[in-house]
């Protein structure tokens, strides 16, 4: 049976492992004591940096910046926080086009980009094949797999490199126009 003191020691170890350690920084003879949480979100880390701007003393402000930048870089290096550039976000939004996902702030488009992805989406076909007598599946350059059921007889076979334009329809379906041919209804399957 575990005694109370052993339980307390185990709780203290978990607390230290959880990141409730105290960090003491010395800069210019001034000691700054700060509690360092185990996992801080990027917003908290950035708010800490913004807070440093309001410190009047140059040496205190430098200590604050050193502390907050160190925490941010540590979070990036440990993988807790990831810095993503605008192009990577745009690429991810293109890969996720056609899927119904919860709203994620990171993936929200700029107002001018939102119109680009909300109504029409244009890309190329990486591969395509007929999967049944009246069913075609194709993969876009972004890796999305789409399916067309009952295409008109006049539609040409889907080939790699074909241009494809998607326009949102209803109930999770899209109007799909390949190489300027007549539009057909389809949906994203993967």
N, C-alpha and C positions, 0 to 999 in steps of 0.2 A: 504494500500500500504506500502511496506517495504522500509525504507529509506536507504541511502548509509551506514550510520554508523552501522545499524543493519545487513546489508549484510556483512560488513567487520568483525563484531564480529562473525557472523556465519562461515565465511571463516576461521577465526583464531581458532575457536573451532574445525573445521574439521581438520585443520593443526595439532593441538595438539593431537587430537584423532588419526590422521594418523601416529603419531609417530615421528614428527619432534621436539620432546622435546630435551632440552639440558641436558646432564648428566655431573655432576661435581664430580670427584673422588679425594679424598685427600689421599695421601700416602706419608709418609716421608716428609710432609710439602710441597709437590709439587702438585699443582692443575692441573688436566688434564681435558680439556673441549673437549667433543666429541659429535657430532651430532649422534643420534641414529635413524636410519630409522625404519619404522613400520615393514616391512617384509624384511628380508635379506635372500638370498639364502644360502645354505650350502657352496657353493664355495666361496662366499664373506666372510663368517665367517671364513672359513679355511684360506683364503688368509690373513685375518687380523691377525690370529695367526702366520702364517709364517712370516709376516712382523715384529712381535715382536722379532724374532731371531736376526735381524740386529741392534737392539738398544744396544749401547755399555754400557751405565750406568746400573748397576744391579738394582737399585731402579726404574729407568724408565722402564726397561724391565719387572720387576715384576708388575708394574702398568699396563703396556700394556697387559700382560698375564691375569691379574685379570679382566680387562675390556673385553677382547675378549672371555675369557672362560665364563664369566658371560653372555655375549650376546649369546654365543652358547648354554649354559645350559638353558637360558630363552627361546630361540627358540625351543629347544627340549621339554621343559616342556609345552609350549603353543601349541605344535603340529605343528608349522610352519616348523620345520625340524625334520626328523625322522632318527635315526641311525639304519641301517640294517646290520646284519652280513652276511657273505658269504653263509652260509647254508640256510638262509632265501631267498636270491636271487636265489640260485640253486633250491630250492623248488618252487619258483614262476615261474621260467623258465620251470620247468617240468609241472606245471599246465597249462601254456599257450601254450605248444607244440601243433602244428597243427593249431593255429590261425595266421592269418596275421595281424601283428600289426606294428605300426610305430617304428622306431629304438629308443630305450630308453637306454641312457647311463648306467643307473643303472642295466639294465638287460643284458648287454653285457657279454658274457662268457669269461673266461680266455681262452687262445689259446688251452690248453689241454682239457678243458671242451667243447669248441665249437665243436670239432669233435664228441664228445659224443652225442650232441643234434642235430647236423645238418644232419647227414646221417641216423643214426639208433637211435631209442628210444625204450627202453625196460621197461615194467612195468607189472602190473597184472590187471586182470579184477575184479571189485567189484560186478558188476551185469550185466546180459544180458538177452535179450528176443527177440523172433521173433515178429516183428510188422506187418508182412504181409506174403504172400505166398513166397516171395523171398527177404525179407528184415529183417535184424537183427540190433538191436541197443544194444550197451553195454556201460557201464561206467567204466572208469579206476579208479585205486586207487587214482589218483589225482583229480577225479571229472569230467574229460572231457567225453563228450558223443560222441560216434562215430557211424557211420552207414555203413553197408555193404549191397550193392544191388546185387542181382543175384549171391549168392555164389554157388560154385559147390555142387552137391548133396552129394558128399563124405565127406563134412565138418561136423565135430561133433558139437552138440549143444554147445553154448557158456555157460560156467559155471563160477560162482565166484571162484577166485583163479587161473584161467587159466593164463598162461604166454602169453604176447602178445608183438610182435616186429613190429614197424612201420618203413618203409623206404619211404622217400619222392619220389613221382612219379611226375606227372605234373598236371597243372591246379587245384591246391589245393587238389589233391588226394594223397593217400598214399597206398603203398602195405602193407597189414596187414597179419601177420602170427601168428596164434593162436596155442599154444602148438606144434609148429614145423610142423603143417599141411601145405598144399599147400597155398601159398599166395593169397590173394584176394584184390581187389581194394576197398577202402572205403574213407570216409572223416569225418572230425570232424564237428558235427552239433551244439554243444553247448560247 
